[in-house]
């Protein structure tokens, strides 16, 4: 007997990757040719949420950040978050070392 989880796991589509050109073409259909997101997603066999996110990002880029983060700003934010995470780990490590050496000297 097959469980519900096994059925769901089998039905789940593998994660796909799309080129920037493909994304730009899909977005152009929505923004330039005034087709609906649902229609384009159905025609290109995409999830509506993925295409919606691509359109949202494209609108932010086209408006120079007035409607959201531009691609450059998102990349910078990602890099800053990564750097912040690294600095926090280093700080915590230094705290542990300071406590260790303080204990050794007393």
N, C-alpha and C positions, 0 to 999 in steps of 0.2 A: 504494500500500500504506500502511495506517495503522499508525503505531507504537504501542507499548504506552502511552507517555506521552500520546499524543493520545487514546487510548481512555479512560484514567483521567481526563484533563482533561474530557472530555465527560460522563463518568459522575458527576463530582463535583457535588453539589448546591450551589446558591448559598447563601451565608451568610444566615441569617434572623435577624430581631430580634423579640423578644417583649416585650410590655408587662409591667409589674410585676403587673398584675391577672391576666394569663394565667399567669405564673409562680406566683403565690400560689395560684391555683386548682389547678394541677398538683401543687404541694406539698401542698395540703390533701387531695387524693385519696390521696396516699401516707401522710401523717401522721395525718389525722383519720379517713379511711375505711379505713385499714389495707390498701390495695392495694399490690402490689409495684411497685418502680420500673420493672422491665422491662415489666410489664403496662400501666402508665400511659404509659410512653414509647411503646410500640407503639400504644396506642389514640389518642394525640395526635400521632403521627408525629414524635416527638422522638428525639434520640440519647439513649441511656441515660446517657452520661457527663454531658451537660448537665443532665438532670433530677437525677442524683445530686449534682451540684454545688449545684443550687438547694436540694435537700433538706438537704444538709450546712450550707449557710448559714442556712437557716430553723431548723434545730436549734440552731445557735449563738445565733441571735437569741432563740429561745424559752427557752434556758437562761441567758440573760444572759452569754454568753461562757464558760461552763464547758466547753463542748465544742468551742470554736474561736473565731475572731474574729467579733465581731458586725459588722453592716453598717456601723455608725458607726466601729468600729475599723478596718475595711478601708478606708473612705474616708479616715480620718485617716492611715493608713499610706501610702496612695497619695499624699496631699498632702505628707507629710513626705519621701517618696522623691523627689518632683518638686523640692521645695525643696532637698534635699540635693544633687541633681544640678546645680541652678542655682548653688548656693554653690560647689561644686567647680569648675565652669567659671569662675566669677568669680575664685576663688583662683588657678587656673592662669593666667588672663589677667594678674592682678596680678603673679605671679611673673615672667612674660615681660616685662612692662613694667619691673619693678624691675631685671631683668638688662639690659635695653636701656638704661635711663637710667644704670645703674652703669657700663656700657661707655662711654657718651657722656662721662661726667664724668672718666674716667681718661685 
